[in-house]
Amino acid sequence: MKFSPLSILIRGIAWPALAMAALTSQQAWAVFSCSVTATSTGVLYVTPASQDSQGVATLTCTRDSGDATTLTYRLKADGGLNVTGTQRRVRLDATTNYLRYSLTRAAACGNASNWYAPATGTTNVVTGTLNFGAALSQSVNVSYCLRTRGGQGGNPAAPTAGVYTDIINITGQFPNNDGGAITPPASITYSVGVNNQCVLNSFPTQMVFNYTSFSPTPQVVAQSFNLRCSNTLPWTASVSPAAATVLGLNYTIAVSPAGTTSGTGVNQAVTLTGTMPAGQAGTCNTGTCTGTQAHTVTITY
């Protein structure tokens, strides 16, 4: 299982100058802006029990000081990449092997609160109102539950071994009407491991060093992600390259736990720790320089 988290990435955005037209006293421009983020999750397939996992989708909206202090919204969830009719499915690679699952818009799973994305109306969607008060930004968290039934609901008792996946897109609409603006989608990656497997319940993200030349102390950055492996299954985590140089600055990335670990059937934390030693000059000859280096984390089991 390999994936390459981005690392040491700083991006700047340059905004073009805007020509502003004069507004009459009867005109006003609403500048509400919203975005959605969502957590990914995974489970191990167990017969005959249902396997539930939870996550959170977050809608964040901003406003101008002259705008209204409330904003209605909808949150929608599409059927995923492998949907057939209204039935969501995870798939084993590029095969015809599927497992069915459900998505509910609550922390507890239940068909009474299925989460979908109708073209119009609010059936099976999340609705609400953001109250900003004097703030210019406001967020709301929506818990969700994914359920895969082991050997039930059309799923086989002994499916082909491997990691089954699907991607669900969550979008926000604001205000809460059919003509409201739509946010870019936020993706939920759902993984189901069958038999002796390891699945990721969260994923590595960027690791950013903000280093000043000749720093008197080392700079250390760390992050953790969750790995779920079958009970007693031995696994190890490694990162490559374990040492690199960017802009003339040397650094290392260590993985914990080091060596072989036994799976427990529940989440186990894997920590990546980056260390950039003190006293390095680097090669930046301007006020600020940026550079990137990709690293690959490998889980072996």
Backbone torsions as a table, in degrees:
resi	resn	phi	psi	omega
1	MET	NA	116.4	-177.2
2	LYS	-129.5	143.6	172.7
3	PHE	-154.3	155.5	-173.6
4	SER	-118.9	97.1	176.2
5	PRO	-68.7	144.8	173.3
6	LEU	-69.5	154.9	-178.4
7	SER	-151.0	151.6	173.5
8	ILE	49.3	56.3	-175.1
9	LEU	-118.2	125.4	175.0
10	ILE	-129.0	126.3	-178.6
11	ARG	-120.6	139.9	175.8
12	GLY	-110.8	147.1	179.7
13	ILE	-121.4	125.2	177.8
14	ALA	-101.4	126.6	-179.1
15	TRP	-100.1	130.5	176.3
16	PRO	-68.9	153.7	177.2
17	ALA	-65.2	143.0	-179.1
18	LEU	-113.2	134.3	174.3
19	ALA	-90.4	119.0	-175.6
20	MET	-97.8	127.1	177.1
21	ALA	-86.2	146.9	178.0
22	ALA	-67.5	140.5	179.7
23	LEU	-107.2	141.6	173.8
24	THR	-79.1	169.8	-177.9
25	SER	-66.4	-17.6	179.8
26	GLN	-88.7	-9.5	-175.4
27	GLN	-99.0	148.1	174.3
28	ALA	-154.3	142.6	-179.5
29	TRP	-114.9	120.8	176.4
30	ALA	-80.6	133.0	-178.4
31	VAL	-121.2	33.7	172.9
32	PHE	-59.6	136.2	176.8
33	SER	-136.6	132.8	-175.7
34	CYS	-132.7	152.9	175.5
35	SER	-145.3	161.6	-177.5
36	VAL	-127.6	138.6	169.0
37	THR	-125.0	158.2	-179.0
38	ALA	-151.8	147.8	178.8
39	THR	-90.6	148.7	176.4
40	SER	-98.3	165.2	-175.5
41	THR	-157.6	169.7	179.4
42	GLY	-157.9	161.0	179.1
43	VAL	-140.4	167.6	170.8
44	LEU	-103.5	137.7	-177.4
45	TYR	-76.5	123.1	-178.9
46	VAL	-130.1	126.8	177.2
47	THR	-96.3	134.3	1.1
48	PRO	-101.8	15.5	-171.5
49	ALA	-78.2	153.0	170.5
50	SER	-79.6	141.6	179.1
51	GLN	-113.4	118.3	-178.5
52	ASP	-108.3	144.4	172.0
53	SER	-142.7	147.8	-174.6
54	GLN	-113.5	155.8	174.6
55	GLY	-151.9	-178.8	-177.3
56	VAL	-136.6	133.2	169.7
57	ALA	-106.3	137.7	-176.5
58	THR	-122.8	124.9	173.4
59	LEU	-100.9	125.5	178.8
60	THR	-122.8	127.7	-179.5
61	CYS	-127.6	147.0	175.4
62	THR	-123.1	158.8	-179.3
63	ARG	-142.0	165.2	172.2
64	ASP	-85.6	155.1	-177.5
65	SER	-60.3	-22.8	-179.8
66	GLY	-90.9	-1.3	-177.6
67	ASP	-85.6	171.0	177.3
68	ALA	-60.6	157.3	-177.4
69	THR	-96.6	5.7	175.0
70	THR	-132.7	152.5	178.8
71	LEU	-149.7	124.4	175.8
72	THR	-83.7	158.2	-176.1
73	TYR	-153.7	163.9	168.2
74	ARG	-128.1	147.5	170.4
75	LEU	-123.3	126.9	-175.2
76	LYS	-120.0	154.1	177.3
77	ALA	-130.7	123.2	179.5
78	ASP	-76.3	179.8	-174.4
79	GLY	-82.7	-3.3	-178.4
80	GLY	90.9	173.7	-176.1
81	LEU	-70.5	-27.0	-170.7
82	ASN	-113.9	21.2	-176.0
83	VAL	-65.6	144.5	171.1
84	THR	-130.1	114.6	-170.5
85	GLY	65.7	-120.4	175.0
86	THR	-107.8	7.4	-177.3
87	GLN	-92.9	117.7	176.9
88	ARG	-79.8	146.8	-177.0
89	ARG	-144.0	144.1	166.5
90	VAL	-97.1	150.0	-175.8
91	ARG	-125.5	146.6	176.6
92	LEU	-86.8	104.2	179.0
93	ASP	48.3	-132.4	-178.1
94	ALA	-101.9	28.8	-177.4
95	THR	-93.8	-176.2	173.9
96	THR	-101.4	20.6	177.2
97	ASN	-90.1	122.4	-177.6
98	TYR	-130.2	154.3	168.4
99	LEU	-128.3	136.5	-178.6
100	ARG	-85.5	148.7	176.1
101	TYR	-149.8	168.6	178.1
102	SER	-125.2	155.5	177.3
103	LEU	-127.4	124.1	177.6
104	THR	-120.0	148.7	-176.5
105	ARG	-89.7	54.7	179.4
106	ALA	-161.6	161.9	-179.6
107	ALA	-68.7	-26.2	178.0
108	ALA	-102.8	136.4	-178.7
109	CYS	-73.8	146.0	177.6
110	GLY	177.0	135.9	-176.4
111	ASN	-64.5	-18.3	-178.3
112	ALA	-70.1	-11.8	-178.9
113	SER	-129.1	42.3	176.7
114	ASN	-57.4	148.4	-174.8
115	TRP	-116.6	117.8	-178.4
116	TYR	-133.0	-174.5	-177.3
117	ALA	-134.8	73.3	177.9
118	PRO	-64.6	150.0	179.7
119	ALA	-65.2	-34.5	178.0
120	THR	-137.1	161.8	177.5
121	GLY	78.3	-180.0	-174.0
122	THR	-122.3	19.9	178.1
123	THR	-67.2	127.0	177.4
124	ASN	60.1	33.2	173.0
125	VAL	-122.3	168.7	175.5
126	VAL	-95.5	131.0	177.5
127	THR	-127.6	159.0	178.3
128	GLY	178.1	-174.2	179.6
129	THR	-134.0	129.1	173.2
130	LEU	-87.1	131.1	176.8
131	ASN	-111.5	109.7	-175.6
132	PHE	-80.5	-30.7	-169.9
133	GLY	62.2	-129.9	177.7
134	ALA	-89.6	-5.9	-176.5
135	ALA	-75.5	157.0	177.1
136	LEU	-101.0	-4.3	178.7
137	SER	-139.4	142.8	179.8
138	GLN	-149.4	146.5	-179.1
139	SER	-131.8	158.5	173.6
140	VAL	-139.1	137.9	178.1
141	ASN	-103.5	133.9	177.8
142	VAL	-120.4	116.2	178.0
143	SER	-77.5	147.2	175.6
144	TYR	-138.2	162.2	180.0
145	CYS	-132.7	134.1	174.5
146	LEU	-110.5	134.3	-178.3
147	ARG	-130.1	127.9	170.1
148	THR	-115.3	126.6	-179.1
149	ARG	-92.7	123.3	179.1
150	GLY	-77.4	111.5	179.1
151	GLY	68.8	18.4	-179.0
152	GLN	-133.5	165.3	174.7
153	GLY	59.8	33.5	179.6
154	GLY	91.6	-3.4	178.2
155	ASN	-86.9	144.5	-179.8
156	PRO	-73.0	155.4	178.3
157	ALA	-73.0	-30.5	-178.8
158	ALA	-136.0	76.9	-179.3
159	PRO	-71.2	163.8	177.0
160	THR	-58.2	135.0	-177.3
161	ALA	-66.3	149.8	178.0
162	GLY	144.3	-172.6	178.8
163	VAL	-108.6	119.5	179.0
164	TYR	-97.5	138.0	-176.8
165	THR	-138.1	159.1	171.1
166	ASP	-151.2	158.8	177.1
167	ILE	-125.5	124.3	179.4
168	ILE	-110.3	136.5	178.6
169	ASN	-103.7	128.6	176.6
170	ILE	-105.7	130.6	177.3
171	THR	-129.1	150.6	174.2
172	GLY	-106.8	150.5	175.6
173	GLN	-130.6	131.4	-176.6
174	PHE	-146.0	136.3	-7.1
175	PRO	-68.8	179.5	-175.3
176	ASN	-77.7	74.0	170.9
177	ASN	-150.9	166.9	-173.8
178	ASP	-63.6	-20.7	179.5
179	GLY	-98.3	7.3	-177.9
180	GLY	-66.3	156.7	177.7
181	ALA	-66.9	149.2	-178.2
182	ILE	-109.9	132.3	176.7
183	THR	-76.8	158.7	167.8
184	PRO	-59.6	148.9	-177.3
185	PRO	-72.2	148.1	170.4
186	ALA	-110.3	132.0	-172.8
187	SER	-97.0	135.8	169.8
188	ILE	-105.8	120.3	173.4
189	THR	-94.7	120.5	-179.0
190	TYR	-112.2	123.8	-177.6
191	SER	-119.4	137.8	176.5
192	VAL	-126.1	117.4	179.2
193	GLY	-94.0	134.3	-179.8
194	VAL	-112.7	131.5	-178.3
195	ASN	64.6	-143.4	-175.3
196	ASN	-75.7	93.8	-176.2
197	GLN	-140.6	159.8	168.4
198	CYS	-118.0	136.0	177.3
199	VAL	-127.5	151.8	178.5
200	LEU	-90.3	126.4	175.3
201	ASN	-97.4	-10.8	167.2
202	SER	-154.2	169.1	-169.0
203	PHE	-128.0	148.8	175.3
204	PRO	-62.9	148.7	178.0
205	THR	-124.4	-168.2	-178.6
206	GLN	-65.1	144.9	170.8
207	MET	-116.2	122.8	-171.6
208	VAL	-118.5	123.3	170.8
209	PHE	-97.7	127.7	170.2
210	ASN	-110.5	88.0	-169.0
211	TYR	-106.6	134.8	174.8
212	THR	-102.6	132.9	-178.5
213	SER	-51.1	139.1	179.8
214	PHE	61.6	31.0	178.2
215	SER	-53.4	131.8	-178.2
216	PRO	-73.4	-12.1	-179.3
217	THR	-132.5	152.4	176.2
218	PRO	-65.2	151.5	172.5
219	GLN	-104.7	129.5	-177.4
220	VAL	-122.1	127.8	174.3
221	VAL	-124.8	145.3	-177.1
222	ALA	-145.4	153.4	173.3
223	GLN	-152.0	157.4	178.8
224	SER	-126.9	150.0	170.9
225	PHE	-133.8	160.3	-174.6
226	ASN	-100.7	132.8	177.4
227	LEU	-120.5	136.2	178.8
228	ARG	-123.5	116.1	-178.0
229	CYS	-119.9	152.6	178.6
230	SER	-53.8	148.0	-176.9
231	ASN	-58.5	129.8	179.8
232	THR	71.6	1.2	179.6
233	LEU	-73.5	121.1	178.5
234	PRO	-70.3	139.3	176.8
235	TRP	-146.9	155.6	174.9
236	THR	-135.8	152.7	177.3
237	ALA	-120.4	140.5	177.7
238	SER	-143.7	162.0	178.5
239	VAL	-130.8	141.8	-179.5
240	SER	-139.6	130.6	-6.6
241	PRO	-73.6	151.4	178.5
242	ALA	-81.6	-16.4	177.3
243	ALA	-140.6	144.3	-178.9
244	ALA	-155.0	172.0	177.9
245	THR	-132.6	128.4	176.3
246	VAL	-130.1	128.1	-179.1
247	LEU	55.0	36.0	179.6
248	GLY	74.9	8.6	-179.3
249	LEU	-107.0	121.4	179.4
250	ASN	-84.5	145.0	175.7
251	TYR	-155.2	164.3	178.1
252	THR	-129.2	157.4	173.1
253	ILE	-128.7	122.1	179.8
254	ALA	-108.7	151.8	-179.3
255	VAL	-114.3	136.1	174.6
256	SER	-132.0	132.0	7.9
257	PRO	-76.3	146.9	176.0
258	ALA	-88.6	145.5	180.0
259	GLY	82.4	-167.5	-174.4
260	THR	-86.0	136.1	179.1
261	THR	-126.9	149.3	178.2
262	SER	-94.2	135.5	176.4
263	GLY	-66.8	154.4	-178.5
264	THR	-121.2	-4.8	-175.9
265	GLY	84.4	-7.1	176.7
266	VAL	-126.9	176.3	-176.9
267	ASN	-59.1	136.1	170.4
268	GLN	-127.2	132.9	-175.9
269	ALA	-81.7	135.2	171.3
270	VAL	-115.1	126.5	-175.1
271	THR	-112.2	132.2	173.2
272	LEU	-105.9	125.7	-179.1
273	THR	-122.0	116.7	178.0
274	GLY	-99.9	134.7	-178.7
275	THR	-129.0	124.3	175.6
276	MET	-112.3	111.4	-173.1
277	PRO	-62.0	158.9	179.9
278	ALA	-73.6	164.0	169.5
279	GLY	76.7	15.7	-178.5
280	GLN	-92.9	138.3	-178.7
281	ALA	-82.4	-39.9	-174.7
282	GLY	74.9	-178.9	-177.5
283	THR	-118.7	14.4	-179.9
284	CYS	-75.9	125.1	179.2
285	ASN	-113.8	17.4	174.0
286	THR	-125.2	-179.4	-177.4
287	GLY	-61.6	-40.8	-179.0
288	THR	-141.1	135.5	175.8
289	CYS	-129.3	152.5	177.0
290	THR	-130.9	152.3	176.5
291	GLY	-154.3	161.6	-179.2
292	THR	-132.5	155.2	175.0
293	GLN	-150.0	125.0	178.9
294	ALA	-84.4	142.0	175.5
295	HIS	-127.9	145.6	179.8
296	THR	-111.2	125.3	174.3
297	VAL	-98.6	129.0	-178.6
298	THR	-118.5	129.5	173.2
299	ILE	-105.3	119.6	-179.4
300	THR	-110.4	129.5	179.3
301	TYR	-148.4	NA	NA
